[in-house]
Amino acid sequence: MNHSQGKVSLPVIKRLPKYYRYISQMQQNGVVKVSSSELARMMGTTASQVRQDFNCFGGFGQQGIGYNVDVLLHEIGRLLFGEGEKLPTILVGAGRLGRAVSRFLTTDTNGYHLLAVFDVQQELVGQDLDGIPIHHIDELESFCAAHKPQVAVLCLPREGAKEISGRLVDLGIRGFWNFSHYDLSIPYPNVTVENAHLGDSLMSLGYRLRND
Amino acid sequence: MNHSQGKVSLPVIKRLPKYYRYISQMQQNGVVKVSSSELARMMGTTASQVRQDFNCFGGFGQQGIGYNVDVLLHEIGRLLFGEGEKLPTILVGAGRLGRAVSRFLTTDTNGYHLLAVFDVQQELVGQDLDGIPIHHIDELESFCAAHKPQVAVLCLPREGAKEISGRLVDLGIRGFWNFSHYDLSIPYPNVTVENAHLGDSLMSLGYRLRND
């Protein structure tokens, strides 16, 4: 493919999973070809945006005759999941939120492999989360040296995240799924951070309901 | 304030909670005045964007001499939380994710009042989630008629969300915090939907780690 992935903007990247989900459904429903306007209708956008988005990745085939669903799914899947190799991942924080989001890491479909869970609470150590062992946070250094995780999921409060994130970066973590309010990307501009700020999401819904 | 809130774009709205959090911290730290460039540095943006964002809401005071922290916090708080009245809310789905996100609804700080939780599983009925009772989903109609919730949080799979969302709209729900992959805003264009698609968030992190 003759695209330059380095230049793809974040909003386009953030739409890829949605394309992937919709096109998976079409494939399951036996659809073989799809036009940009059909995709646009499903996505709640315009055909021109769909074509523009796809052009960031080389276009995915001849748009005049419609896109081939199998090819689209394969190509978008390859962008999202590489050649199938999973990203070795640790979860920090085994509270309610950590327990809930671990599901997204342990399913086969998202491209991650959850190696271990860490928590500060001694009473959780030795327990497991769907079969993944919970370690004490003090074991972080030895575990990372041995198992080389690349991604850390932060399900802990702001102060805990502030304290731990430098250690994680030093230990080779290059991607964060960050549920805390600590803004990692400012002190560590070279790591990739995906923020999942649920409180912010809820507050902005409140704004829209109160002011629309 | 002489602003026209109807025209504020979604990206600006989505930044409001972050401003609110940062400015709260400044207030706690005893900061009295703040310039747009100081705010920009904390937010990881530019001073010009900060001023542009604030101008959507009337500007929040004289930027030449810096913004007054108390005024900023009060005004942004009023936009996010109104005059303090909480939005009556129900949660549909008492699984792991529902249990985790209920915390965001039961804290005092986000502007919601969680009235009840609903689930299809008979064995959960009569239990509670941090003191909020779990009802069977069949009680939805009678509960909503009596208590008039305005917001529904959907922590259930796509098919369940597809099935229930029309009922909820008919029952007067006008805002959704949607964790399911069902795309509510297409069948119900008049409701306000805030999607929290955690799987998509994780996949787009994967893209960035694999292709950057």
Contacts between the chains, C-beta under 8 A, distances in Angstrom:
chain1	res1	chain2	res2	distance
A	5	B	211	4.5
A	5	B	212	7.9
A	6	B	212	7.2
A	8	B	211	7.8
A	13	B	204	5.1
A	13	B	207	5.4
A	13	B	208	6.4
A	14	B	200	7.2
A	14	B	204	5.0
A	16	B	203	7.1
A	16	B	204	6.4
A	16	B	207	6.0
A	17	B	197	7.4
A	17	B	199	6.9
A	17	B	200	3.8
A	17	B	203	4.0
A	17	B	204	5.9
A	18	B	197	7.7
A	18	B	200	6.2
A	20	B	203	7.1
A	21	B	181	6.1
A	21	B	200	7.7
A	42	B	186	7.9
A	44	B	183	6.8
A	44	B	185	6.4
A	44	B	186	5.5
A	79	B	207	5.8
A	79	B	210	7.7
A	79	B	211	6.6
A	80	B	203	5.1
A	80	B	204	8.0
A	80	B	206	5.8
A	80	B	207	5.3
A	80	B	210	7.8
A	81	B	206	6.7
A	81	B	210	7.7
A	82	B	210	4.7
A	87	B	206	6.3
A	87	B	209	6.2
A	87	B	210	7.9
A	96	B	96	7.9
A	96	B	99	5.9
A	96	B	100	4.4
A	96	B	103	6.5
A	97	B	100	4.5
A	97	B	101	8.0
A	97	B	103	7.4
A	99	B	96	5.9
A	99	B	100	6.9
A	100	B	96	4.3
A	100	B	97	4.5
A	100	B	99	6.9
A	100	B	100	3.7
A	100	B	101	7.5
A	101	B	97	8.0
A	101	B	100	7.5
A	101	B	198	6.4
A	103	B	96	6.5
A	103	B	97	7.4
A	104	B	198	5.4
A	104	B	199	5.6
A	104	B	202	5.4
A	105	B	202	7.4
A	109	B	199	7.6
A	110	B	199	6.0
A	110	B	202	5.0
A	110	B	203	5.9
A	110	B	206	7.0
A	111	B	202	7.9
A	111	B	203	6.8
A	111	B	206	4.5
A	112	B	202	6.8
A	112	B	206	7.1
A	150	B	209	7.1
A	151	B	205	7.4
A	151	B	209	6.9
A	174	B	209	6.8
A	175	B	205	5.9
A	175	B	208	7.4
A	175	B	209	4.5
A	177	B	201	7.1
A	177	B	202	6.1
A	177	B	205	5.7
A	181	B	21	6.1
A	183	B	42	8.0
A	183	B	44	6.8
A	185	B	44	6.4
A	186	B	42	7.9
A	186	B	44	5.5
A	192	B	205	6.7
A	192	B	208	4.8
A	192	B	209	5.6
A	192	B	212	6.4
A	194	B	201	5.6
A	194	B	202	7.3
A	194	B	204	6.5
A	194	B	205	3.8
A	194	B	208	7.4
A	196	B	196	7.6
A	196	B	198	6.3
A	196	B	201	5.2
A	197	B	17	7.4
A	197	B	18	7.7
A	198	B	101	6.4
A	198	B	104	5.4
A	198	B	196	6.3
A	199	B	17	6.9
A	199	B	104	5.6
A	199	B	109	7.6
A	199	B	110	6.0
A	200	B	14	7.2
A	200	B	17	3.8
A	200	B	18	6.2
A	200	B	21	7.7
A	201	B	177	7.1
A	201	B	194	5.6
A	201	B	196	5.2
A	202	B	104	5.4
A	202	B	105	7.5
A	202	B	110	5.0
A	202	B	111	7.9
A	202	B	112	6.9
A	202	B	177	6.1
A	202	B	194	7.3
A	203	B	16	7.1
A	203	B	17	3.9
A	203	B	20	7.1
A	203	B	80	5.1
A	203	B	110	5.9
A	203	B	111	6.8
A	204	B	13	5.1
A	204	B	14	5.0
A	204	B	16	6.4
A	204	B	17	5.9
A	204	B	80	8.0
A	204	B	194	6.5
A	205	B	151	7.4
A	205	B	175	5.9
A	205	B	177	5.7
A	205	B	192	6.7
A	205	B	194	3.8
A	206	B	80	5.8
A	206	B	81	6.6
A	206	B	87	6.3
A	206	B	110	7.0
A	206	B	111	4.5
A	206	B	112	7.1
A	207	B	13	5.4
A	207	B	16	6.0
A	207	B	79	5.8
A	207	B	80	5.3
A	208	B	13	6.4
A	208	B	175	7.3
A	208	B	192	4.8
A	208	B	194	7.4
A	209	B	87	6.2
A	209	B	150	7.1
A	209	B	151	7.0
A	209	B	174	6.8
A	209	B	175	4.5
A	209	B	192	5.6
A	210	B	79	7.7
A	210	B	80	7.8
A	210	B	81	7.7
A	210	B	82	4.6
A	210	B	87	7.8
A	211	B	5	4.6
A	211	B	8	7.8
A	211	B	79	6.6
A	212	B	5	7.9
A	212	B	6	7.2
A	212	B	192	6.3
